[in-house]
């Protein structure tokens, strides 16, 4: 048997004392954490999420309450009504008289929608805008009707083909007379605008334009010449008239009573006085 000797070296200067080993079976003492560290930490996330909505609700209620208290002091009677827009057919006095029942209200209670509807019921007003101006004013902006032609008996047409009936319609006899089915107002107005532009270079001014029952168009000019267009291809027929007018009709236009464009490749002319013995109507064909 071989014995092993272990030598423990000690530092020079003296021996060091060794800590005594704990006895077998003894429990080791462990320092316990404070109670606050061992308890679960509260979750403030829910509280934070509820804080902002509650603050907003409180702010809204406070603002509403403040507004209710201040409203009697801020809500003044209407002191002034301003009317803006270029008015040629209606006066500011008539406008203010029409809305007088609404102006008796206060600044916040005035019925702007009702005032606008009341103004647009006036025949000469095409569009109205009404707004409040702090602290006690109402501003009105008006757009008048632009009469372009007469329509039927007692009505006028604006530039969009909408009919309106002012009391003074009889004073506009100088405007061209347009007629046709009631639902064809815009269509007749559009054709009037197109045909007027095509006839003007030829020296013609439309005095009346009629859309007849079967869809045919009939023109009377201020120069005393009637033009029958038929139903279709109106622009092409007017171009045909322009080409023949410069070549044949221009020199004798004062003697022309009627031009019939209902032909496929030409036109017929009815003369006021015969241009040849026993001839009162001439047919001109387009080559």
SULBELBEL-V120970 format. One line per field, one symbol per residue. ss: DSSP state (a for helix, b for strand, c for the rest). phi: phi as a letter, one per 20 degrees, with the letter a starting at -180 (. if undefined). burial: + if it has 24 or more other C-alpha atoms within 12 Angstrom, else -. A space follows every 10 residues. Layout:
BEGIN
ss=???
phi=???
burial=???
END
This chain:
BEGIN
ss=cccccccccc cccccccccc cccccccccc ccccaaaacc ccccaaaaaa aaaaaaaaaa aaaaaaaaaa aaaaccbccb bbbbcccccc caaaaaaaca aaaccbcccc caaaaaaaaa ccccbbbbbb bbbcccbbbb bbbbccbbbb bcccbbbbcc ccbbccaaaa aacccbbbbc caaaaaaaaa aaaaaaaaaa cccccbbbbb bcccccbbbb bccccbbbbb cccaaaaaaa aaaaaaaaaa aaaaabbbbb cccccbbbbb bccccbccbc bbbbbcc
phi=.deddddeed ffopedeeff ffffneeefd fefffffeff ffeefffffe ffgfffffff fffffffffe ggeeeeffdb cdddpedddb efffffffdg fefffefedf efffffffff efgedebccc becfdbccdc ddcefdfdbe cldnccdefd neebcffeff edffffddbr ggedgfffff ffffffffeg fendcfebcc eegenedcdd dfendecedn dclfffffff ffffgfeceg fcffeedbcd deefcabddd efcgebgmdd bcddeef
burial=---------- ---------- ---------- ---------- ---------- ---------- ---------- -----+++-- +++-----++ ----++--+- -+++-+++-+ ++--++-+++ -+++++-+++ ++---+++++ ++++++++++ ++--+++++- ++++++--+- ----++++++ ---+++++++ +++-++-++- -+-+++++++ +-----++++ ++--++++++ ---+--++++ +++++---+- --+--+++++ +++--+++++ +--------- -+++---
END
